[in-house]
Amino acid sequence: MKNPVMTASGTFGYGEEYADFIDISRIGGIIVKGTTLHKREGNSYPRMAETPSGMLNAVGLQNKGVHYFVEQIYPCIKDIQTNMIVNVSGSAIEDYVETASIINELVNIPAIELNISCPNVKQGGMAFGVTSKGAEEVVKAVRRVYKKTLIVKLSPNVTDITEIARAVEAGGADCVSLINTLLGMAIDAEKRRPVLSTVTGGMSGAAVKPIALRMVWQVSQSVKMPVIGLGGIMNARDAIEFMLAGATAVQIGTANFIDPTITIKVIDGINDYLDRHGFKSVKEIIGALNI
């Protein structure tokens, strides 16, 4: 990548939506919104709620399916001069495999990010990524058909995230990204009802950063593959902290909703930090935490 700053899936559309605000080719990588094998309508409204220093979402992977992506979206984004990466989701291993094999044929998509926080319908709704066995199984299956860079996005809703990271590494992952959203909820006390139609949703934003930072540090000590850090990155200082903790690259998510130019500000902020501290390359600060 030309720099370590990426966008998080679901917060940056397909990239083009931000082209009026910034030169999107300056970003190191753009991870497009979650793509599934078949069209998904998503969850009923309301499906977003503001929380102190963050937000909850229960969008439910709304998208028009991988075939629509190939026919309608890919032609529009394939020539963007950065790494265009597709986030792949599913509710059965077969869904992941078929979606990944279709995207594997797209020349200008160099990588996929596997979202294993999805519920496995064949196992009663338990997310693939909450057990080492489930995580390794889906990664192994996708690895057989996907020949390019395979990033696996880890769920924080587990007892020991390092176990899951080691399992996906054993399954053939090239890289991990973490963290996905934390499970949370919001209540309207006056109505005595949940705010979200799904009762619970995924929490993101500044409030989750200390947890994400801790998990990135733990995982970077536990695996040999690169780690992409995300969760509550709101500025360049946050991004630098993740890299000091061991992240090779970072993803910016919720902050895009607040400031559509934040990715460029973070890129410039990292460069300023390197200059001020006399570093010649961003590689010099990766895992450089003094303990």
N, C-alpha and C positions, 0 to 999 in steps of 0.2 A: 504493500500500500504506500501511497505517497506521503501519508501521515497517519497517526494512530487514532484519528477521530472518526467514528462511525455514527450512524443513526440507528435507533432501536426500532424494531418492527412494531407496526401499529401506531407509530407516532409521526411518521413522515410520509404516509401514503405510498406513492410509487416514485417519489422524488420530484416529479414535475410540478407538484402542487406548491413547492417552495422556490421554484425557479424565478418568480417575480421578486423575491427578497434577497437571494444570494446566488453566487455562482456555484451551483451544486457540484460542479466538476472538481472543486477544491476539496471536497470532503473525501476522506480516505476510503469510505465504503458506505453504501446505502443499503440497508436491509428493508426490503419492501414488506408490506403488511402480510399477515399470515395467509397462506394459500393452502386450500384443501382439495381433495380429489373431486368432490362434487360441490355444487353451489350451496352456500349456507346463508340463511336469512339473519342469523344472529339472535340474540335474546330480545325480549320485549322491553319497551321503555317503561320507566326510567332505568338507564343502565350506566350512568356516570354520576358520581357524587364527589363534591369537594370535601376534603378533610384537613385538619390542621397540618400545614406544611406538606400537603400531598393530595392525592385523589384516589378514588376507587373506580374501577371500571368493570363492567360485565358485558362488554360488547358481544362476546360469543363468536369471535372469528368470522364475522360477516365478510363474505367474499363471493365472487361468481364462479369459483372453481378453476382448476389448473388449465383446462382446455380453453376457457375464456382468456386466461392470462396469456397463454401461448399465442392465441389468435389476435387479441385486441391490445394487450398491454405490452408484451415483449417488443413488438415492432416500434413502439413509441419510446422505449427506454434503452434499447440495445446499444445505441450509439452514444449514450451519456458517458463522458470520459472519466469514469471512476469504476470501482468494483460494485456492480449491481448484484446483490445477494438475495435469494428468495427464502423466506421463512416458511417452512413446511410443517403442517399440522395434520392430525388425523385421529380417528377414534378406533382404529384397528391397525395392526402391523401391515396388513395388506394395503391399506390406504396410503400409509407412508411410502411403502415400496413402489407402488404404482406412480404416485405423484413425483417421487424422486427420480424414477427412471425416465419420466417424460421431460423433466427439467434438465436431466443429464444431457439431453440432445441439443439444448440451446447453447450455441457457441459462445455468446457474450455474457453468460451467467457463470462466473468462475467458482461459485460456492453456494451451498445451501446451509441454512441454520435450522436444525431440527428442534421443534418445540415439543419436548417430551413431558410438558406439564398438562397435556391433554388427557381426559378420562378414557381409559381403555374399556370400551363397552362390553367386550367379551370377558372381562374380569370384574364385572359388577360396578364399573365406573371409577375404579382406583386409577389415579394418574400413572402413566408409564414410568415417570421419573421419580417416584417416591420409594421404589425398591431397586436394589442393585440388579436383581435378576431381570425385572421388567425393562430397566434402562438399557442394559447390555443386549437384551434380546432384540429390541427394536433397532438399536444402532447396528448390530451385526447384520440384520436383514437388509437395512438400507445400504450398508457398506458393500454388499454383494452387487448391487445394481448401480450405485452412484460412484463415479470414477474421479470426481474432482474433489475440491476441499470440502470436508464435512465438519461443520461446526455443530456442536450439541449445546442447546440452551438448558441450563439446569434450574430446577425448581428449588426455592429456599425452604419449602414446606416439608422438610425432612429432618430426621434426628441428627444425621451426620452426613453433610454434603460431600465430604472427602471420599466416602465410600462410593457414592454415586459417580463422582468424577473418575475414580479409578476403574469403575465398572465400564463406563463408556469409552475410556481409553483402551481397555482390554477388548472392547467390541469393535474398535477400529476408528474411533473419532480422531480427527486431526487437531481439534481445538475445542475448547469449551467456552461458553459465554455464561456469565452469571452476575446478578441473579434475575430470574423472572419475578413477577409480582408476588407479594406476600398476601395470604388469604386474610381478608378483613371484612368488616361490615359497618353499616351506619343505620341509625334508628331515628325516626321522626317521633320525638316524645309526645308532641301534641296529638298526633294522629295514632300514636302507639302502633306504628307500622314500620317495617324496614324501608329504607330509602330506595334501595335497588329492587327491581322486580325479581331478581334471583336470590334475594336476601343477602348473600355474601358475594364478594367480588375481589379483584386483584388490586392491592394497594401499591402505589408507586409515588415517586416524588422525593423531595429532600428528606422527609422523615425516615425513609428506609436506608439512607446512606450508611450509617454506622454498622448495620447488619450486613449490608452488601460488602462493605469494605473488609469486615472480619472474614466473611466467607471467601472472598477473593484471595486474601492473604493465606487462609488455611489451604485452599485448593492449590494455589501456586507452589506451596511447599510439598504437595502430595502427588503431583503428576509431572511428567516430563514434557507434555505438550503445552503450547501457548494457551494463555488464559485471557479472555476479553472481559473487562470489568464494566458493569453497569448497575445502576440503582441509585437514584438521587443525585446524579451529577448535574449541577446547576451552573457551574462556572469552571474556568481553567484550573483553579486551585483544587477543586474536587477531583478533576481528571488526573492531575499530577499525583494526588494522594493515592489513587487507585494504581497508578503505575509504580509508585514507590512500594506499594504492597505486593507487587508482582504481576500486575496486568501488562500484557504486551500492547494492548489496544483498549479503547473504551467505546462505549455506546452512550449516546445521549437520547433520552426518551421524553419524559414529561416536560422537561424544560423547553422543548420545541413548541409546545402549546402556549407558553408564556412569551417567548422571544424567538421568532422564526429565524433570526440571524445567529442564534447561540452557537451553532457548530463552528462558524467562522471565527467568532470571538474566542472560543476555546482553542482552536488551532493557533491563532495569533498569540494567545496567552501562554500556551506551552512553549512556543518559540521564544517569547520574551523571557520566560523562566530559564530556559536553557542558556540564553545569552547572558543573563544576569549572574548565573552561577558558573559560567565558563565551561559548559558541557558542549561537546561538538556534535553529539547525536542523542536522540531520545533514548536510544538503547542503553545509554549510561545511567539512566535513572530507573530502569525497570528492575524491580526487586531490590533497590538500593536503600531500603529502610534500615536504619541503624538501631539494632536492638541489643 
